[in-house]
Amino acid sequence: MDTRRLLSITAIFGFADVIVLAVGGFLLLPLYTRTLSQSEFGTYVIFRTNTEILTYLLFLGLPSAVSRVYFDHKKQGTHIEYLSSIATFFLLNLLVVTTMLSIWGPDFWALLSPATPVGPLLAFSLAIAAVGFFAALGTLWLRMEGRAGMFAALQIATSAVLAAMAVFNLVVLEAGLPGLLSAMLVSSACSAMALPWIFGRRFRMRIRWTHLTDSLPYAMPILIGYVAYFVLNRIGTLILQRHVASEQIAIFGLAQQLAMVVAIAAMAFGKASQPAVFAAEPGQAPELMQRSGRVFILVMLCVTSVLVLFSSEIFALVAPNSYAGGHEVLLVLLVANFAYSFTQVSDTALLYHRKPKSSVAVSLAGAGIAAALGSVLVPRYHLEGAAVATLGAFLATALLGHWRAQRSTGHSYHAILLPSLATIVLLALLAGWLGRRALPLPMTLAVKTAGCALIFMSVRKLATRNRLAIPCNP
């Protein structure tokens, strides 16, 4: 596969993923912050955090394992039976988890969020996580089959449903937080309907244990990695709940949600290139992996540069004045997420070389660093402490992952990785300085636009020099 085709496929899948994730994670934030009270929005942040944990418990890392094992069954013509086994096993796990939560659910919720009521938040969390599995498996299937048009249509339709339902429930019905959670559940259910449509009459509710034994060696380490990532990314929110009010949680949660746009883009563009790498012939895969990794880093440099330079304008756009003071927290978290985006490259390399345990070990080390930094910095410095702890843990994880992948592949990205990180840090310092100066708006926008143009031209020149053939107009 040539670079231009790789970029085209990556762009289609990546754009569709960015749409569906950005709508709920970014574009609707002005609606949420202006129709929910700041305390309600803080509760929403806590709800999203706890729903992540339930998602990990239900998914058991299976969707990511499927993305690695699927092509082995595709070559043998057993992929339908394989996916049927995975879906049936999930239903069994859902039954087990639901039974356990019916008994210990309130205690589980109180352990995570002692100041937040359990009902109806726990029920919504379980429902959204359960429906989300079928949505994830359906979109993953379309991605692996290369059905880019259908994939994009489904993702855009899902985003439209969420937007329409959120506006209706929050603006027309004024239903508050329950209305928002209902909109999220309906949107996820619409996306999940793609899976039975793709299966058609081919689905059989049975489990072949050989299918599970093919997947579980990948799924279990991935599950541990997901839990480690939760600690790495969300431990600050869990600790903050014990030291600040929900209104302060709302400010940190908003900054974290905006910074997650970098993570969303990284996940979308990083995963979009994985099927091509995993399906490549052994002689082609190393070169394809190196090329896609360099392209990924340059793309993320461009995306993050725009977000960093225009961070103050973005923050003011999505939040009312009561959220003021979160801009510098946002800048720290943007740098953190950019650093962490490098793990998409190292994870792809480790998965290709069938070393998921190495990826898990890196995540566990990062989780330990995050917990240690958070326990020291958050009680003393609150929001700023949580942001700095996240940056330190993300950077350490990215460097460890890159070192481990380099040992497996013999290839290093230092020539692109380190200058890119230094560039983002300098841009964050510039954006913070500009935010503290009362410069005229036209002058501020001109400086930031010039900075973006300089970054884009430098990336274009570097890509041409390395023969990456990144087009000006994708």
Disulfide bonds with the S-S distance in Angstrom:
none
